[in-house]
Amino acid sequence: MSMTTPPRIADIAPSDPHVTEYDRTQIATYLRLLDAAAEGAAWEEVCSIVLGIDPGTAHDRARQCYESHLARAHWLSESGYRDLLNSPD
């Protein structure tokens, strides 16, 4: 069984009006963020566990990364998913 390295998390999620290749690599991350938000998890804990950023040492970066990725996850779940459904791959 081979282990794959998870894709690197960008400091800011894309804001393109269409699904990007980055989005495709981060689908699991987006789903985990949506689950954590639905459960009311603290953003600091989510940053540490899901995004791999310690808010204690990089507070502003962690917060910006969390907020942009959660917003992108919401966009993807509300309308961006149409790009995935219409994609030939």
FIZAPA-799434 format. One line per field, with one value per atom (N, C-alpha, C): atom name; x, y negated, z negated. Coordinates in Angstrom, 1 decimal. Atoms other than C-alpha are relative to their C-alpha. Example, Ala and Ser with C-alpha at 12.3 -4.5 7.8 and 13.67 -1.06 7.14 Angstrom:
a = N/CA/C/N/CA/C
c1 = 0.9/12.3/0.9/-0.9/13.7/-0.8
c2 = 1.2/4.5/-1.2/1.1/1.1/-1.1
c3 = 0.0/-7.8/0.0/0.0/-7.1/-0.8
// end
This chain:
a = N/CA/C/N/CA/C/N/CA/C/N/CA/C/N/CA/C/N/CA/C/N/CA/C/N/CA/C/N/CA/C/N/CA/C/N/CA/C/N/CA/C/N/CA/C/N/CA/C/N/CA/C/N/CA/C/N/CA/C/N/CA/C/N/CA/C/N/CA/C/N/CA/C/N/CA/C/N/CA/C/N/CA/C/N/CA/C/N/CA/C/N/CA/C/N/CA/C/N/CA/C/N/CA/C/N/CA/C/N/CA/C/N/CA/C/N/CA/C/N/CA/C/N/CA/C/N/CA/C/N/CA/C/N/CA/C/N/CA/C/N/CA/C/N/CA/C/N/CA/C/N/CA/C/N/CA/C/N/CA/C/N/CA/C/N/CA/C/N/CA/C/N/CA/C/N/CA/C/N/CA/C/N/CA/C/N/CA/C/N/CA/C/N/CA/C/N/CA/C/N/CA/C/N/CA/C/N/CA/C/N/CA/C/N/CA/C/N/CA/C/N/CA/C/N/CA/C/N/CA/C/N/CA/C/N/CA/C/N/CA/C/N/CA/C/N/CA/C/N/CA/C/N/CA/C/N/CA/C/N/CA/C/N/CA/C/N/CA/C/N/CA/C/N/CA/C/N/CA/C/N/CA/C/N/CA/C/N/CA/C/N/CA/C/N/CA/C/N/CA/C/N/CA/C/N/CA/C/N/CA/C
c1 = 0.8/0.0/0.9/-0.8/1.5/-0.7/0.6/1.0/0.3/-0.3/0.6/0.0/-0.1/1.6/-1.3/1.2/-1.5/0.5/-0.4/-1.5/0.2/-0.3/0.0/-1.2/1.1/-2.5/0.6/-0.4/-2.2/-0.4/0.3/-2.3/-1.5/1.4/-5.5/-0.5/0.7/-8.0/-0.3/0.4/-8.8/-1.3/1.2/-11.5/-0.6/0.5/-12.0/-1.5/1.4/-15.6/-0.2/0.1/-14.8/0.9/-0.8/-13.4/1.4/-1.4/-9.6/0.6/-0.7/-7.1/0.4/-0.2/-6.2/-1.2/1.3/-9.9/-0.1/0.1/-9.8/0.9/-0.9/-6.8/-0.4/0.3/-8.4/-1.4/1.4/-11.9/-0.1/0.1/-11.2/0.1/-0.2/-10.0/-1.3/1.2/-13.1/-1.1/1.0/-15.3/0.2/-0.3/-13.5/-0.3/0.3/-13.9/-1.5/1.5/-17.6/-0.5/0.4/-18.0/0.3/-0.4/-16.1/-0.8/0.8/-18.0/-1.5/1.3/-21.3/-0.1/-0.1/-20.2/0.4/-0.4/-19.2/1.4/-1.4/-15.5/0.6/-0.8/-13.2/0.9/-0.9/-11.4/1.4/-1.4/-8.1/0.3/-0.2/-8.5/0.0/0.1/-9.6/1.3/-1.3/-6.5/1.1/-1.1/-4.2/-0.2/0.2/-5.8/-0.2/0.4/-7.2/1.0/-0.9/-4.9/1.4/-1.4/-1.8/0.8/-0.6/-1.2/-0.3/0.2/-0.6/-0.4/0.4/-2.6/0.7/-0.8/-0.5/1.2/-1.2/2.5/-0.2/0.3/0.9/-1.5/1.4/-2.4/-0.7/0.7/-3.2/0.0/-0.1/-2.0/-1.0/0.9/-4.0/-1.5/1.4/-7.2/-0.4/0.2/-6.9/-0.2/0.1/-6.3/-1.3/1.3/-9.2/-1.2/1.1/-11.6/-0.2/0.1/-10.7/-0.4/0.3/-10.8/-1.4/1.4/-14.1/-1.0/0.8/-15.6/0.0/-0.1/-14.4/-0.7/0.7/-15.8/-1.5/1.4/-19.2/-0.4/0.3/-19.0/-0.1/-0.1/-18.1/-1.3/1.2/-21.0/-1.3/1.2/-23.5/-0.2/0.1/-22.7/1.2/-1.1/-19.2/0.0/0.1/-20.0/-0.5/0.5/-21.7/1.1/-1.2/-18.3/0.5/-0.5/-17.3/-0.9/1.0/-20.5/0.1/-0.1/-20.0/1.4/-1.4/-16.3/0.1/-0.1/-15.3/0.9/-0.9/-12.7/-0.6
c2 = 1.2/0.0/-1.2/1.2/-3.3/-1.2/1.3/-6.6/-1.1/1.2/-9.7/-1.2/1.2/-13.1/-0.9/0.9/-15.4/-1.2/1.2/-18.4/-1.1/1.1/-21.5/-1.0/1.0/-24.1/-1.3/1.4/-27.5/-0.9/1.0/-30.5/-0.6/0.5/-31.7/0.9/-0.9/-29.5/-0.8/0.7/-30.4/-0.7/0.7/-32.8/0.0/-0.1/-31.9/0.4/-0.3/-31.6/1.4/-1.4/-28.0/0.8/-0.9/-25.0/0.1/0.0/-25.0/1.4/-1.2/-22.2/0.1/0.0/-23.3/0.5/-0.4/-22.9/1.6/-1.5/-19.3/0.7/-0.6/-18.5/-0.1/0.3/-19.9/0.4/-0.4/-18.3/0.6/-0.6/-16.2/-1.1/1.1/-19.4/-0.8/0.8/-21.3/0.7/-0.8/-18.5/0.1/0.0/-18.3/-1.3/1.4/-22.1/-0.2/0.1/-21.9/0.8/-0.9/-19.0/-0.7/0.7/-20.9/-1.2/1.2/-24.1/0.4/-0.5/-22.1/0.5/-0.5/-20.6/-1.1/1.2/-24.1/0.1/-0.1/-23.2/-1.4/1.3/-26.1/-0.1/0.1/-27.5/0.3/-0.2/-27.3/1.5/-1.4/-23.6/0.6/-0.4/-23.1/-0.3/0.4/-25.0/0.9/-0.9/-22.8/1.4/-1.4/-19.5/0.1/-0.1/-20.1/-0.7/0.8/-22.8/0.1/-0.2/-22.0/-1.3/1.3/-25.6/-0.2/0.2/-26.4/-1.5/1.3/-29.5/-0.7/0.6/-30.1/-0.7/0.6/-30.9/-0.7/0.7/-32.1/-0.4/0.3/-33.6/-0.6/0.6/-35.9/0.8/-0.9/-33.5/1.2/-1.1/-30.7/-0.4/0.5/-32.8/-0.2/0.3/-34.0/1.3/-1.3/-30.5/0.7/-0.7/-29.0/-0.7/0.7/-31.7/0.1/-0.1/-31.6/1.4/-1.4/-27.8/0.4/-0.3/-27.6/-0.7/0.7/-30.2/0.7/-0.8/-28.2/1.3/-1.3/-25.0/-0.3/0.3/-26.7/-0.3/0.3/-28.1/1.3/-1.3/-24.6/0.8/-0.8/-23.0/-0.6/0.7/-25.6/-0.2/0.2/-26.2/0.5/-0.4/-25.3/1.5/-1.4/-21.6/0.3/-0.2/-22.1/0.1/-0.2/-22.5/1.4/-1.4/-19.1/1.0/-0.9/-17.5/-0.1/0.2/-19.0/0.3/-0.2/-18.2/1.4/-1.2/-15.6/1.0/-1.0/-14.0/0.4
c3 = 0.0/0.0/0.0/0.0/1.0/-0.6/0.6/-0.8/0.9/-0.8/1.2/-0.9/0.7/0.0/0.3/-0.3/-0.4/0.7/-0.7/1.9/-0.9/0.8/0.6/-0.1/0.2/-0.8/0.3/-0.4/0.8/-1.1/1.0/-1.5/0.2/-0.3/0.3/1.1/-1.0/2.2/1.3/-1.2/5.8/-0.1/-0.1/6.6/1.4/-1.3/10.2/0.1/-0.1/11.5/0.5/-0.4/12.6/-0.9/0.7/10.9/0.6/-0.5/11.1/-0.3/0.3/11.0/-1.5/1.4/7.5/-0.8/0.6/6.5/0.1/-0.2/7.9/-0.9/0.9/5.8/-1.5/1.4/2.7/-0.4/0.3/2.8/-1.4/1.3/-0.3/-1.1/0.9/-2.1/-0.1/0.0/-1.1/-0.8/0.6/-2.3/-1.6/1.5/-5.7/-0.6/0.5/-6.1/-0.2/0.1/-5.4/-1.2/1.1/-7.9/-1.3/1.3/-10.6/-0.3/0.2/-10.0/-0.5/0.3/-10.2/-1.5/1.3/-13.5/-1.0/0.9/-14.9/-0.6/0.5/-15.3/0.1/0.1/-16.3/1.2/-1.2/-13.3/-0.2/0.3/-15.0/0.0/0.0/-15.5/1.4/-1.4/-11.9/0.7/-0.7/-10.7/-0.3/0.4/-12.7/0.6/-0.5/-11.7/1.5/-1.4/-8.2/0.9/-0.9/-6.8/-0.3/0.4/-8.7/-0.3/0.3/-9.8/-1.5/1.4/-13.5/-0.2/0.2/-14.3/-1.1/1.1/-17.4/0.5/-0.5/-15.3/1.3/-1.2/-12.1/0.1/0.2/-13.2/1.2/-1.1/-10.3/1.2/-1.1/-7.7/-0.1/0.3/-9.3/0.2/-0.1/-9.5/1.4/-1.4/-5.9/0.8/-0.8/-4.6/-0.3/0.4/-6.6/0.6/-0.5/-5.6/1.6/-1.4/-1.9/0.5/-0.4/-1.7/-0.4/0.4/-3.6/1.0/-0.9/-1.3/1.4/-1.2/1.7/-0.1/0.2/0.3/0.1/-0.1/-0.1/1.4/-1.4/3.4/0.8/-0.8/4.8/-0.3/0.3/2.9/0.4/-0.4/3.9/1.5/-1.5/7.6/0.8/-0.8/8.6/0.4/-0.3/8.5/1.5/-1.4/11.9/1.0/-0.9/13.5/-0.1/0.1/12.1/0.7/-0.7/13.4/1.5/-1.5/16.9/0.5/-0.4/17.0/0.7/-0.7/19.6/-0.7/0.7/17.2/-1.2
// end
